[in-house]
Amino acid sequence: MLQIGIFAPYGTDHDRNLAFCQDTDVHHIVPSAASIAGDATDGVPSASTLKDLARQYAAGGVTLAALTPPRISQEAFSDAEARASELDVIGRIIQGMGEAGVPYLHLYLNVNPAPSDAAKKAQLWDGLVDVYRELSGIAENAGVRISTHHYHLPDRLLWNYETMSRLLNEVQSPVHGVTFCQGKSQLAGDDLATDILNYGDQIFMFHIRDIVTRVSGDVSAEVEQRLANMGYLEVAFGTGEVDMVGSIRALKQINYQGQIYPEHFPAIAGDSAAGLAWTIGYIRALDQAVEA
């Protein structure tokens, strides 16, 4: 069976998060670094805080599997001062994670568009590579792995399999890998199953989502507006355009050892945690139904 992990459904209410994990038989959880940093103005939790939290979850049979740090801004790829400041924050988060035994940094980049000018975009890319080389060195020393989530629009630096693979090739490190997101990969026009097989053990985390980019029939004005604003809608798993079966089969073929994380999913009667519980049940049923 594939393992399931969750993003903390009740934020800093760790007792309730733990109870949810136990009631749904989930054994991996990911909070944001800022949510557990307490009074620290820079959003960096201390190593002792991380150790205490990891022990609290471990006592209930749950692993603190990763932390989500602040997003890296695009400015950090072109401005030395911004780069130093942001890498200082993320570096200290990584070091604390290493001391606390938290294995993965769950990393997003800022989603601002890159410049259309080819030379300026190339300079930003070089800055991106430099940032990842420095981060990889910090992570290697701390014993932490960096799992990066890309976007889906072609005017971003990291937006599809091609650009993500290019970064992996230019910054080759055993601690540098991918958070494979079904939704973003689908929207980027990638072939999900093929990309999973090609990434192989470079996939550190897996986000399961289902989306639609068009709807038929009568829909509410709210739904129409959401679709117009985002270009897609989150829908109940198995009802949208994402190849759920092919993705799970591909994960089994590469012998994926990480967790599957429901990233976005519809609430049930306005209750996000209820929607998450339904989603966990769907993943388990899909896992049992799919052969490698």
Protein Blocks (a to p, Z undefined) as FASTA:
>chain_A
ZZdddddfkljalmlmmmmmmmnopabdcddfklmnojafnlpacfklmmmmmmmmmmno
pacfbdcdddddfklmmpmklmmmmmmmmmmmmmmmmmnopabdcddddfbdcdfblklm
mmmmmmmmmmmmmmmmmmmmnopacdddddfbfkbfblcfklmmmmmmmmgcfkbccddd
fklmmmnopafklmmmmnmmmlmbdcdddddfbdedjddfklmmmmmmnopacddehiam
bdfklmmmmmmmnopabdcddfbdcdeehiaklmmmmmmmmmmmmmmmpcZZ
